[in-house]
Amino acid sequence: MAYEAQRERNATTGPQQERAFLVGVEFSSRRFRNGPPERKSEAQSPLPPSAKIARNAAAAVSAADAHSEALPEDALEELRELTRSAGASVAGEMLQRRDRPDPATLIGSGKLEELQGAIASTEADLVIFDHDLSPSQQRNIERDIHVRVIDRTQLILDIFARHARTSEGQLQVELAQLEYLLPRLGGRGVEMSQLGGGIGTRGPGETQLETDKRKINRRIKIVKKQLEDVRRIRRQQRARRESVPVAVVALVGYTNAGKSTLFNALTKAGVYASSQMFATLDPTLRGVTLPSKRQLLLSDTVGFIRNLPTTLVSAFRATLEEVQRAALLLHVADATSPVALEQQRQVEEVLGELGVQDKPQIHVMNKVDLLPDSKRHALLDSANVVHVSAAKGIGLESLLAAIDAAITEDAVQSVKLRIPQSDGKALALLESKARIVKRQYRGDNVHLEVEAPESVVRKVKEYVVTKKTG
């Protein structure tokens, strides 16, 4: 069989880059499409203000061939990117359009024969479906075409397994893999073999995978307990953070929108940024100084995607708590994407699942350096929408100013102070942490007019002459 031959090649020559054949599927009946049910009209289910702003911002900068709904060709292009991010090359692809899914094979016997011939001619090692497959469908297709088959969810899980770097991220991926594979244990030999290798079989938890469902369930309980310990530690860390007036701002957005690049541009943190999808899995917090000299913590989070597997949303709950606790969300979008509107919609749905769709947001339209000059120069920023290029450093000052205006924690106050020149510590504090509007020397005192965060004003309150909140 094909996958036996592949294992023999791996044993003798080492792992080769896998060749994947991609299968996209579109069903004319919307209730059978791979994704959420048909949305209610805006009159039936009003959009939150942030969602309307996101739609308008995306419509203003989307490429000339933009369209509000993702087409099957767009979905197939995204599957190509996911496949490359998983380390495979694309050997070929096909797009199947039919009224409804075939219960046994999803695509029907005729298309299955065509697929078998395409695999033989392209020498593909595996087939990836851009649709969720039931365990029986997966087994039936493999039995007929004699090549390993995985679906979109399994592909995303594999990418997460490749990119998880911390113990927390690995635990989250392992939990998602275990919950996905548990109902698929019956009759599965190749994927469960620790010698199989390849996309869809790797991951932090693969050595725990046994055919005994009781052992799998036992492992799931252990991983959940370990993740609950992680959540407890996070709660303790968050409680310590919240004891001081420092706001947390979370980056959210579609995968590969440039969140990590923007994070690095604002924080100089040097975290891993890549054009691969889901390059960031582990949350990272870094400090940022605003124009008002206030400090905030910026959080980089996992990217969202169309039909994000529910197992991943559940497993990454500890990570996504940073989004739920944030004072402000920076909703980052790729301004050059022809499906920017659809991507915005997908992000809105995940934010709705997390219960944060009404949280204050600034919509950051990224990668504007890739737009034509005429379109880029016509874009106008507002309090809720800022256009940037994180890679080129364009628009970052405007973004920091917008964040400064939106953050209410540690409010800025306008203060007049009279400080003895001998108190160098207080003067140095104001020099570094406040914006000095006016300075005069009178005798042994320095008279200052400053704009400073409330936390700074409290440290020099004995010198305050007059004060008002800015």
NORNOR-V34807 format. One record per backbone hydrogen bond with DSSP energy under -0.5 kcal/mol. NH is the residue of the N-H (numbers start at 0). CO is the residue of the C=O. Records with the same first field share a line. If there is no record, write none. Layout:
BEGIN
NH: CO + CO
END
This chain:
BEGIN
1: 145
4: 0
5: 1
6: 2
7: 3
8: 4
9: 5
10: 6
11: 7
12: 8
13: 8 + 9
19: 17 + 88
20: 125
21: 19 + 91
22: 127
23: 93
25: 95
27: 97
28: 98
29: 27
31: 28
32: 29
34: 32
44: 40
50: 47
51: 47
52: 48
53: 49
54: 50
55: 51
56: 52
57: 53
58: 54
59: 55
60: 56
61: 57
65: 62
66: 337
74: 70
75: 71
76: 72
77: 73
78: 74
79: 75
80: 76
81: 77
82: 78
83: 79
84: 80
85: 81
86: 83
87: 82
88: 17
90: 19 + 88
91: 19
93: 21
95: 23
97: 25
101: 105
105: 101
106: 104
111: 107
112: 108
113: 109
114: 110
115: 111
116: 112
117: 113
118: 114
119: 115
120: 116
121: 117
122: 118
123: 118
124: 18
125: 18
126: 147
127: 20
128: 126 + 149
129: 22
130: 128
137: 133
138: 134
139: 135
140: 136
141: 137
142: 138
143: 139
144: 140
145: 141
147: 124
149: 126
151: 128 + 130
154: 150
155: 151
156: 152
157: 153
158: 154
159: 155
160: 156
161: 157
162: 158
163: 159
169: 165
170: 166
171: 167
172: 168
173: 169
174: 170
175: 171
176: 172
177: 173
178: 174
179: 175
180: 176
181: 177
182: 178
183: 180
184: 181
187: 184
188: 186
192: 188 + 189
195: 192
196: 192
200: 197
201: 197
205: 202
207: 204
208: 205
209: 207
212: 210
214: 211
215: 211
216: 212
217: 213
218: 214
219: 215
220: 216
221: 217
222: 218
223: 219
224: 220
225: 221
226: 222
227: 223
228: 224
229: 225
230: 226
231: 227
232: 228
233: 229
234: 230
235: 231
236: 232
237: 233
238: 234
239: 235
240: 236
241: 237
242: 238 + 239
243: 240
245: 243
246: 244 + 294
248: 296
249: 327
250: 298
251: 329
253: 331
254: 303
256: 253
261: 257
262: 258
263: 259
264: 260
265: 261
266: 262
267: 263
278: 275
280: 278
283: 299
285: 297
287: 295
289: 287 + 293
292: 289
295: 287
296: 246
297: 285 + 295
298: 248
299: 283
300: 250
302: 279
303: 252
307: 304
311: 308
312: 308
313: 309
314: 310
315: 311
316: 313
317: 314
319: 315
320: 316
321: 318
322: 319
323: 319
324: 320
325: 321 + 322
326: 247
327: 247
328: 359
329: 249
330: 328 + 361
331: 251 + 329
332: 363
334: 332 + 365
336: 333
339: 336
342: 338
343: 339
344: 340
345: 341
346: 342
347: 343
348: 344
349: 345
350: 346
351: 347
352: 348
353: 349
354: 350 + 351
355: 350
356: 350
358: 355
361: 328
362: 383
363: 330 + 361
364: 362 + 385
365: 332 + 363
367: 387
369: 366
370: 367
375: 371
376: 372
377: 373
378: 374 + 375
381: 384
385: 362
387: 364 + 385
388: 393
392: 388
393: 388
395: 392
398: 394
399: 395
400: 396
401: 397
402: 398
403: 399
404: 400
405: 401
406: 402
410: 407
412: 451
413: 467
414: 412 + 449
415: 465
416: 447
417: 462
418: 445
420: 443
422: 419
423: 421
426: 422
427: 423
428: 424
429: 425
430: 426
431: 427
432: 428
433: 429
434: 450
435: 433
436: 434 + 448
437: 448
439: 446
441: 439 + 444
444: 441
445: 418
446: 439 + 444
447: 416 + 445
448: 437
449: 414
450: 434
451: 412 + 449
452: 432
453: 410
455: 452
456: 452
457: 453
458: 454 + 455
459: 455 + 456
460: 457
462: 459
463: 460
464: 415
465: 415
467: 413
469: 411
END
